[in-house]
Amino acid sequence: MSNRINLQSTFLLIFVLLLMMLAGGSASAYVGYLMGKEALKVVTQPDTNSQEPVAKTKRRVGSHKGLSIIEEREVLVNVYDHIYNQTKKEQEKKSQQSFSQSKSSLVTNKEDQDNVPAGFVPIKNSSGGVTIEVSQAKFQGSSLILGVKLKNESSDSVRFLYSFMDIKDDQNRSLSAITEGLPGELPANGKEFQGNLIVPLSLLNNSRNISLTLKDYPEQELELKLEKISVTR
């Protein structure tokens, strides 16, 4: 009798569990149906009516609006206007910068003319197919800056050691200088090289002109000499 009661209780429990599973599955299916229905409200069918323009759009169902189709010509016009405006702005900016640079260049040129040694003229000399030239000179800060050009039109390259350059003023006083941008080896290609020779003004006290002598290294067979370079202020 006891075993029969236990068996009936087990069947009853299984039946209740099955009912609960069916109820849960039905509830889940219903909730899924409602969610799908709400989601489909924003989906619309394409307008296939050929009588209406392609760019024309209908009012969409739901809280969302569909995408409107823009004509290709309108897109091209907008892109062209954007590019044209950007180009115009850049041209105006460059024009303004060029004008400012021109004004600055005029001021700089005037200042450079005021800082050029009195009576200075470019001077050059050649030896063995190698040419040296002092093309410009100016006072800047506490220094005299000489613009130097070198060119080798011979058949062999030439080497220089600029620390051995001999510089003297008109009172036969030896001067020291710093070189910038001049090559240690001058190739035989006829190309012109430019650099600077910087002389401290403290060494040019009462000097009116200077001379310089440059020899090749280590042979010292080539001698380039420039005389009477004006340094008068």
C-alpha positions in Angstrom: 0.0 0.0 0.0 2.8 2.4 0.9 4.6 1.6 -2.4 1.5 2.4 -4.3 1.2 5.8 -2.7 4.8 6.6 -3.4 4.4 5.7 -7.1 1.3 7.9 -7.4 3.1 10.8 -5.8 6.0 10.4 -8.3 3.7 10.3 -11.3 1.9 13.4 -10.0 5.2 15.3 -9.6 6.3 14.4 -13.1 2.9 15.5 -14.5 3.2 18.9 -12.7 6.7 19.4 -14.0 5.6 18.7 -17.6 2.8 21.2 -17.2 5.2 23.8 -15.9 7.6 23.2 -18.9 4.8 23.5 -21.4 3.6 26.7 -19.8 7.1 28.2 -19.8 7.6 27.3 -23.4 4.3 28.8 -24.4 5.1 32.0 -22.5 8.5 32.3 -24.2 7.0 31.7 -27.6 4.4 34.4 -27.0 6.9 36.9 -25.8 9.1 36.2 -28.8 6.2 36.7 -31.1 5.4 40.1 -29.6 9.0 41.3 -29.8 9.2 40.2 -33.5 6.0 42.0 -34.3 7.2 45.2 -32.7 10.5 44.9 -34.6 8.8 44.4 -37.9 6.8 47.7 -37.5 9.9 49.7 -38.7 10.4 47.6 -41.8 8.7 48.9 -44.9 8.2 47.5 -48.3 10.1 49.2 -51.2 8.1 51.5 -53.4 7.9 49.8 -56.8 5.5 52.3 -58.3 7.3 53.5 -61.5 5.0 56.4 -61.9 6.7 58.3 -59.0 10.2 59.7 -59.1 12.9 57.6 -57.5 14.0 60.3 -55.2 10.5 60.7 -53.7 10.0 58.9 -50.4 6.9 57.9 -48.5 6.1 58.4 -44.8 7.4 55.3 -42.9 5.3 53.3 -40.4 6.6 53.4 -36.8 9.0 55.8 -35.0 11.8 55.5 -37.6 12.1 57.1 -41.1 13.6 55.4 -44.1 16.7 56.6 -46.0 16.0 59.2 -48.7 17.7 58.7 -52.1 19.8 61.7 -53.2 20.3 62.4 -56.9 23.9 61.9 -58.2 24.0 65.4 -59.7 23.2 67.0 -56.3 26.1 65.0 -54.7 28.5 66.1 -57.4 27.5 69.7 -57.0 28.0 69.6 -53.3 31.4 67.9 -53.6 32.5 70.4 -56.2 31.5 73.4 -54.1 33.3 71.9 -51.1 36.5 71.4 -53.1 36.3 74.8 -54.7 35.8 76.6 -51.3 38.7 74.7 -49.8 41.0 75.5 -52.8 40.0 79.1 -52.7 40.8 79.4 -49.0 44.2 77.8 -49.5 45.0 80.1 -52.4 44.0 83.2 -50.3 46.2 81.9 -47.4 49.2 81.3 -49.7 48.7 84.7 -51.3 48.7 86.4 -47.9 51.8 84.4 -46.7 53.6 85.3 -49.9 52.7 89.0 -49.4 54.0 88.9 -45.8 57.2 87.1 -46.9 57.7 89.7 -49.6 57.4 92.5 -47.1 59.8 90.7 -44.7 62.2 90.1 -47.6 62.3 93.8 -48.4 63.1 94.7 -44.8 65.7 92.0 -44.6 67.3 93.1 -47.9 67.5 96.7 -46.6 69.1 95.6 -43.3 71.6 93.4 -45.2 72.6 96.4 -47.4 73.2 98.4 -44.3 75.4 95.7 -42.8 77.6 95.2 -45.9 81.2 96.4 -45.5 81.8 99.7 -47.1 83.4 99.3 -50.6 82.9 95.5 -50.7 82.9 93.9 -54.1 82.9 90.2 -55.0 86.3 88.8 -55.7 87.5 85.5 -57.1 90.7 83.7 -58.1 91.5 80.5 -60.0 94.4 78.0 -59.9 94.8 74.6 -61.6 91.1 74.6 -62.7 89.9 75.3 -59.1 88.1 78.6 -58.4 87.4 80.3 -55.1 85.1 83.4 -54.8 84.0 85.6 -51.9 80.6 86.6 -53.3 79.1 88.5 -50.4 80.0 89.9 -47.0 77.9 91.2 -44.1 78.2 92.1 -40.4 75.9 90.0 -38.3 75.9 90.3 -34.5 79.5 90.0 -33.3 80.8 88.4 -36.5 81.7 89.1 -40.1 80.3 86.5 -42.4 81.8 86.0 -45.9 79.9 84.0 -48.5 82.4 81.6 -50.1 82.0 79.6 -53.4 84.3 76.8 -54.6 84.3 75.0 -57.9 86.6 72.4 -59.4 86.8 72.1 -63.1 90.0 70.1 -63.2 90.3 66.4 -63.8 91.1 65.4 -60.2 89.4 66.0 -56.9 91.0 68.3 -54.5 91.0 68.1 -50.7 91.2 71.1 -48.3 91.9 71.5 -44.6 90.3 74.8 -43.7 92.0 75.0 -40.4 95.2 75.7 -42.3 93.7 78.6 -44.2 95.9 81.7 -43.8 93.9 84.8 -43.1 95.5 88.2 -42.5 94.4 91.8 -42.3 96.0 94.9 -43.8 98.1 95.3 -40.7 99.6 91.8 -41.3 97.8 90.4 -38.2 96.8 86.7 -38.4 93.1 86.0 -37.9 91.2 82.9 -37.1 87.8 82.0 -38.7 85.2 79.3 -38.7 84.0 77.6 -41.9 80.5 76.4 -42.5 79.2 74.3 -45.4 82.4 74.0 -47.4 83.4 70.5 -48.5 86.5 68.8 -47.3 86.9 67.2 -50.7 86.1 69.1 -53.9 85.0 66.7 -56.6 86.1 67.3 -60.2 82.6 67.7 -61.6 82.4 71.5 -62.1 79.7 71.8 -59.5 79.7 75.0 -57.4 79.7 74.6 -53.6 78.7 77.4 -51.2 79.6 78.0 -47.6 80.5 80.7 -45.1 83.6 82.0 -43.5 82.9 83.5 -40.0 85.4 86.0 -38.5 84.9 87.4 -35.0 84.6 91.2 -35.1 86.9 91.5 -32.0 89.8 90.4 -34.3 89.0 93.1 -36.9 89.8 96.1 -34.7 90.9 98.9 -37.1 91.1 96.5 -40.0 90.1 97.9 -43.4 90.6 94.7 -45.5 91.7 91.2 -45.2 93.3 88.5 -47.5 93.1 84.8 -47.4 95.2 81.9 -48.8 93.9 78.3 -49.2 96.1 75.4 -50.2 95.2 71.8 -51.0 96.0 69.1 -48.4 98.3 67.4 -48.0 100.2 68.1 -51.2 99.9 71.9 -50.9 100.6 72.3 -54.6 97.5 74.3 -55.3 97.3 77.8 -53.9 94.1 79.9 -54.0 94.6 83.5 -52.9 92.2 86.5 -52.4 93.4 89.9 -51.4 91.9 93.2 -50.3 88.5 91.9 -49.2 86.9 95.0 -47.7 85.8 94.7 -44.0 85.4 98.4 -43.3 82.2 99.3 -41.3 
